[in-house]
Amino acid sequence: MKNNSGQYKKEVVEVIYKIAKDKELLGDFVKDILTPREFDNVGVRWQIVKRLAKGEYQQTIAEDLHLGVATVTRGSREMRKKEGGFRRALKILK
């Protein structure tokens, strides 16, 4: 399976891209492809990113979301990438 994992990920991104304009279908697809816990985790990660972008302290975010600081630090590392996906997505959403 590992030999094809890159291709599998590309295929999932392509599916998401193709169905993105239909919010209901996209929501159903995401709920079906992820476990409830994975979906919850994705939602929490997005909250971390949004709060980091506002300049909130990692410790505060961790306490408010009942997470370990290491979880928030991972988001912070990704936010340091000037052309990373989080930063680019946040620019579009402004």
N, C-alpha and C positions, 0 to 999 in steps of 0.2 A: 504494500500500500504506500509506503514512503516514497517509492520511485515516482509515483504519480501525484503526490500531494500538492505540488505546485500547480499542476494542471487542474486538479479538483478545485483548488481555491479560486483560480482564474474563472472557472466555469460558474462557481457560485456568485462571484462578483458580476459576471455577465448576466446572470439571471436577475440579480437585484437591479442592475442597470435597466434591463428591459421592462421590468414590472414596476419601477419606481414611481411612475406617474399615477398608478392606481394604489392609493394609500391603503384601501381595505385589503386588496390582494397582497400588498407588501407586508402589512401587519400580520395577515394570516400565514404567509410564507415564513416570516421570521419566527412566529410562535411555533410553527410546525417543525422547522429545522433545528431550533434550539430547545433544550430542555427548559422548563420553567426557571430553574436556578441559573442557567446560562443567560437567559433573557434578563433576569433580575440583575445579574452581574454586569451585563452590558449597560443597562440603565444607570447603575451606580457609577460605572467608569465614566460615563458621559457627564454625570453630575460633578465628578471630580475634576474633569477637564474644564468644564464651564467655570467652576469656582476658582481653579488655578488661573484661568485667563483673566478673572476679575482681580487677581492679586491677593487672594485669601491665603493665609498661612496653612501650610500642610498639616500642622498639629490640629488646628481648628477644624479643618475639613475632616480629618480622621475622627476626631471626637464627635462632631455633629452627625457623621454618617455611620458611626460605630464600626470603624475600620482600623486596621493596623496602619501605622505611619508608612510602612513599607509599600502598602498598596497604593497610597497616595503618591509616594516617591516614584513609583513606576510611571504614573501619569505625568508627573513632573519631568521625568527624563524624556518622555515622548514629546512633551511640549517644548523642550529645548531645541528640537529639530525645526529649523526655520521654515523648511518646506515640507514638513511632515503632514500627515493627513489630518490630524487634529487642528493644527493652525489653519490649514487651507479651508477646512470645513467651517471653522469659526468665522473666518473672513466672509465666506459666502452667506452665512446666517445673520450677519450684522445688518 
